[in-house]
Amino acid sequence: MRTILLATDFSTRSDRALRRAVLLARQLEAELLLVHVVDPDRPARLVEAERREAELLLGELTETCRREDRVGCRFELRLGEAFEGVLAAAAESGAELIVLGPPRRQLLRGVLTGTTAERVIRAAALPVLVANGVPAAAYRRVLLATDLSPGAKAAALATRCFGLDRRATLAAVHVHPTAAATLLLRTPVTAREAEPLRAQEKREAAAALARFLAETGLVRARRLVLAGDRPVADVLLEAARKVRADLLIVATRGRVGLGKLLLGSVAEELLRRAELDLLTVPPDAAPATPGPLPDPAR
């Protein structure tokens, strides 16, 4: 059976993530694994008191998921660093997805290093869903961001593996680099004179996106091709608002990656600013084998 891991600290933010995880577990016929990590670096009596309380809360949540939500559910209580405990539980359980509540926004000034969400996303070998929105129903409109890189291909495959191309209206957005914007800045040409170059760049980007979607089995996705003459995160968030997406899917690193030491700058900015749910997919993610490719002729 498939497994979805929900990391909880029993906050309101975690409650939101739990509701989303329950909805996904139903759709994917998956088991839900609730994980809470207790920090042991305190006096023993405090650690033991928190452990006992956490075990009671996890038991109550597990029973509620089983009885009220009709979802297979179990829990694990771990000691250690929060992000390490979550990642260890994911690896040992064979989870396909980690679900987290939204990060505390006041901590996200500048670089995200040190927050649990960032550390989990940075080190995870599987997709991580940050549940920013208030879940009321299954996802209806999903936006897949792609720069056509191998990392973006992993994100596209995750889209199919979780059935998001079949259960929701899917759009794919490619923010392409543009030489026209540079030309306008560096030479005395007018915007009208640069327009043929813009049009050519858009045609080439549209053709590349069509090939990418065909290769990844997402030929039915609506295509958005946008010029990268502004910060990419700005363009993606604007596109998400335009299509009224309730989920944005993005690779953690794109064409210019820094390994697992840092998130890609776009993923980091989206984690800091996105108000809709954000599914991050590492380039080396190995999701379950997706179903057969759709027939383009149908």
N, C-alpha and C positions, 0 to 999 in steps of 0.2 A: 504493500500500500504506500502511496505517496505521503510525504510528511511535510507539513508547513510548521516552521518554528516561530513562535511568538515570544519575543523578549519583553518581559514586563517588570516595572518597578512599582506597580499598583497605583500609579498616578492617573489623573484624568487623561493625560496624553496616551498612556498605555491602554486605557479603556477603549479609546478610539481605535487604536491599532488592533485590539482584540476583536472588535466588531468586524473590522475589515478582514481579519484572518479567518473568522468564522464563515463569512460569506464566500471567501475563496475556497475554504475547505469543503463547503457544500458543493460548489461548482466543479471542483476537481476530484471529488470523492476522496479527499485526503484526510489523514489523521492530523490532529493539531497537537503540537508539543509546546506546552507552556514552560518557560524557563525564567527563573529568577536567580540572580547571583548576589550573594551576601559578601560584603567586604570584611575579611577576617582581621584587618589591621586595626583592631580596637581591643579594649578590655574583653576578656573571654565572656564575662557575664552579659555584656551588651550584644556580643555576637550570638550567643546562645538564645537570648531573648528574641532577637530579630529572626533567627532561624526558625524558632517555634512559631512565631506569628506568621512568617512567610509561608510555612508549610500549611498552616490552617487556611490562609487565604488562597493558596494554590489549590488546595483540596476543594474549597468551595467553588472556585472558578471552574475547575475541571468537572465537577458534578453538574454545574449549571449548563456547561457546554454539552454534556452528554444528554441531560434530561430535557432541557428547554430548546436547545438548538439542534439536537439530534446529530451531533458531530462526534466522531471518535476522538477522544482527548485523554492525554496523560500529562504529567508534569515532572520536572526535574528541578531540584534545588542544589545550587553549587556554591562553593566558597572560592573567592579569588577576585581578580580584576573583572569588572563587568564584561568588557569586550572579549576578553580571553575565555570566560566561561561560556558566553554565547557562541563563539566560534567553535569551541571544543564540543559543545552539545550538538551543534549543527553537523560537524564532521562525524561524530560517533553515531548519530541517528540517521545519517544519510539524507538529511533534509534537502529539499529542492529550492526552498525559498525561506528567507528570514524576513519577518515583519517587525518593524520598529515604530514606536510613536514618534511624533515630530520632535526634533531637538529643541532645547530651550533657546529661544531666539536671542535672549540677552547675552548668551555665551558666544554668539556667532558674529562677533565684531572682528573683521579681519580673518586671519587664517583659522581654519577649523580644527587644527591639530589639538587633540586632547579630549574632544567630546566623544562620548561613547558611540554615537551614530557614525561619525566620521571614521573612527578607528575600526569599527565593524566593517563599514563599506570598503575602506582602504585595504583591509587584509582578507576579506571574504573571497572564497573561490566560487561563490554561487550568487545568484541575484539577491538583492536586498530591497525590500519595499518600505519606503517611509510614508506612513499614513498621515498625511497632513490634513486631508479633508475629513468632514463628518460623514461617515458611511451610512447611507440610507438604502442603497440597493447595489446590485452588481454594476460594474463599470459600464457606461453607455457609450462614451466617446473617448478613444485612446489616440494619443499622438506619439508616434515613434520618431525620434530624432536620429538622423544618420549623417555621418560624414563619409560614408561608403568605405570605411576602413574595416580591417578584420574585427576590431572591437565592436563596430556597429553591426557587423554580421552576427556576432554573438547575441547582441540585443534583439535583432530581428528573429533569430531562432528561439530565443526565450519568449518572444511575443507569441509565436506559434505554439510552443510547448505548453504555455499556460492557457491556450485557447482564446487569447484576446483578439485574434483576428476573426474568430467565428462568433464570439459572444458579444462583441461590441462593434460600433462603427470605427474603423481604423483609418487614420491618416498618417502619411509618412512625410516628414519635412526634411529637406536637405538645404542647409545654409552654405552656399558655395562661395569660395573666395572670388573677389572681383578685382580685375586690373583696372576697370573703368574708374573706380573711385580714386585709385592711386594716380591715374592719368590726370584727373581733374585737379588734384592737389599739386602735381609737379610740373604741369605744362599749361600753357595759356589757352587750352581748348575749352569750349563751352559745353554745357550739359547736353545740348542738342547734338553737338559734334561727337560726343562720346556715346550717344545712344546706340549706334550700330554695334559697338563693342559690347555694350550691356546686353543687347538682344542676342548676340552670338553666344556670350557666356551663359545666358539663361537656357538657350537651346541645348548647348552641350551638357549643362548640368542636368536638364530634364531627361536627356537621353541616358546619361549615366545613372540617374535614379531609377529609370525604368528597367535598366539591366540589373541593377542591384535587387530590386523587388522581384524580378523574375527568378534570379538566382536563389533567393531566400524563400520563395513560395508565397509571396505577399502581393501578387499581381493585382488583387482587387482593392488594394489600399488607395485611398484618395492621395494624390501627389501634390505637394507644395514645394516649390522651388523658390528660395528667397536669397537675395544678395546679402553677402556678409560684409556690408559696409558699416555695420555697427557691431558692438559686442554681441557675440553669438548668444549668450544667455538672454540678453534683451530680446533678440529676434525670436528665440524659442518661446519665451513666456508670452510674447505678443501673439505668436501663432497659436499657442494653447488657448488663449482667450478668444481668438477668432473662431476656432472650431469648437469652442466650449468644452474642451477636453476635461475629463475628471481624472485622467492618468497620463503622465508624461514618462516615456521610457527613454533612457539615455545610457550610453556606454560610460563606464567610469574613466576610461582613457581613450583618446582618439588617435589621430595620425602622429601626433608628437607626444609620446607618453614618457613618463618618468618612472616606469616600473611601479612597485608597490610602495615607494617612499611617499608619494604624494598622489592625491586625486588629480585628475585632469582639471584644469582651471574652470571649464564649463560645468562639469559635474559639481565642483565645489561651490560655484556661484549659485547653481540651481538649488543645491541643498540649503544654502543660506537664505534664499529668497522665495522659493516656490511655495505657493499656498495650496496647490493641488497635490495629489499623491504623486510620488516620484519613485519609479522602479529603476534602480541602477544595476547594470550588468557588467561584470568584469570581462575583459577580452578572453580570458582563459576559462570562462564558465563552461561547464559541460552539462547542460540540461538534459533531461530525458529525451529520447528520440521522438521527434514530432510525428504527427500523423502524415499521411500521404500528401504530396503537393497538390494544390487545387489545379483543376484543368483550366488553362487560360481561355479555352474556347467556349466554356460554359458560362 
